[in-house]
Amino acid sequence: MATQMIIRLDSETKAKLNKLAKAEGKTISQVIRELIQNYIQERDMEGYIDDLWSKIGNKLKTHGVKIADVENSIRKARASKE
């Protein structure tokens, strides 16, 4: 369920924002929601790391690498450090 947020802008900033939003065929609310979503995505380390692991996993799968291969590589790397 969406909730409401109130922000305060000076009239000049609001007018410019409204003009730019209309030029893109958007409402001010749509622009603000997009800006907030982008802000969160850029600063959400957990989401970034999860996305990175997902990309790495997909890349390994496309190259035919299996979980057992990764586990074996980890064991070998750990054994070589001992």
Order of alpha helices (4+ residues) and beta strands (2+ residues): alpha-alpha-alpha-alpha
